[in-house]
Amino acid sequence: MQLHSGDVGFYWQFGPEKTAAALRIWRRDGRIMGVGLIDGPDLVRLAVAPEAQEDDALARQMAEDVTRPERGVLSADAANVEALWGGRFREALQEDGWVPDEPWIPMVRDLSEPVADGGLRIEVVGAERVEERVAVHRGAFKGSKFDAERWRAMAAGTPYANARCLVGYDDQGAAVAATTVWSAGPGRPGLVEPLGVHSNHHGRGYGKAIAVAAAAALRDMGASSATVCAEGANAAAVATYRAAGFQPRPEVRDLRRIG
C-alpha cells in the first residue's frame, strides 16, 4: 500500500491550489522518485517508485526531509508519517528515532475473475444526485464536512477522470451506502476511498454489498485489483471487507516521531 492517485483525488475536494500546495516530490535526473501528500496538520502520506524501495540515498534524503521542519514537509509539531511499505525508508526513519504507531490492515481483492452481484441496487451518481452521495457520507462519518461544493471540486479534479461515485439503495429507494472508487489505469491496482454506510442503516449487510460493488466497478474500469486499508482496531471494517472478498495482508504501521 502506497499513496494512490485516488488519495490525491479525494483530497482535491479542497481545490486544485490547496492540493498542489499539499504535495511534495523527490526527483532524480528529472524523474519523480517519491511523492508525499500532507494530509492534515500532522501527517504526510508517501509513495516511492517500486524500484527505489531499497535505495539508500533516496531513503536517507526523504527521512531527513520529513524530520527537519525547515525542509517544508512536516512542521515541528507534526509527528506522523504514513509509509505503508517495507524498505529502506522506514528503516532510516526508525534509525532517527521514529517508532511504529497504530496498525493498519491492507486488504486486496484480485479482479482477474468476474465479481458477482452483491444484492444491493447500485447507481453510478454524478452532479445530478450529489446530495444523496453527500448525505450518505455525512451519515457514515460523524463530524464530516464533506458537502456538495467539496464533491464538485473533487469531481473537477484530474484524478476523477478515472473515478466513479457509487450509491447503494434499499428496497424502499433510500440511499443507504456509498463509495468512491479510483483507477490508476488499466492493469494497475484500484483504490476504494472512502466507503461508508449511513448510521441509520447499519447491520443489514449494506457494507459488504457496496464493497462488492466497488470491486465490480474497478474491474469494469480495468483495474487489476481493488485495494483498501482498514484500521487494525476497526474489526467491523476488516470483517466487512473480508466478507466482500478482500484478503488481508500483513499489518503495517504508520511511524510516529517521539520527543
WOPEVEN-V478740 format. One line per field, one symbol per residue. phi: phi as a letter, one per 40 degrees, with the letter a starting at -180 (. if undefined). burial: b if it has 9 or more other C-alpha atoms within 8 Angstrom, else e. Layout:
BEGIN
phi: ???
burial: ???
END
This chain:
BEGIN
phi: .bdbdcccccccdchccccccccbbbbafgbcbabbbcbgcbabbbabddcbcbccccdcccccccccdccgbbccccbbbcbcaciccccccccchcbcbccbbcbbbcbcbdbcccgbcbbcbbccbcccccccdcccbdgcbcaccccccccccdccdbaabbbbbcccgccbaaabbbcbhdgbccbbacaabdccbcgbgccdcccccccccccdcgccabbabbcdcccccdccccccgcbcbdcbbcbbcbg
burial: ebbbbbbbbbbbbbbeebbeebbbbbbeeeebbbbbbbbeebbbbbbbbeebbbbeebbbebbebbebbeebbbbeebbbbbbbeeebbbebbbeeebbeeebbbbbbbbbeeebeebebebeebeeeebebbbebbbbbeeeeebebebbbbbbebebbebbbbbbbbbeeeebbbbbbbbbbbbebbbbbbebbbbeebbeeebbbbbbbbbbbbbbebbbbbbbbbbbbeeeebbebbbebebbbeebbbbbbbee
END
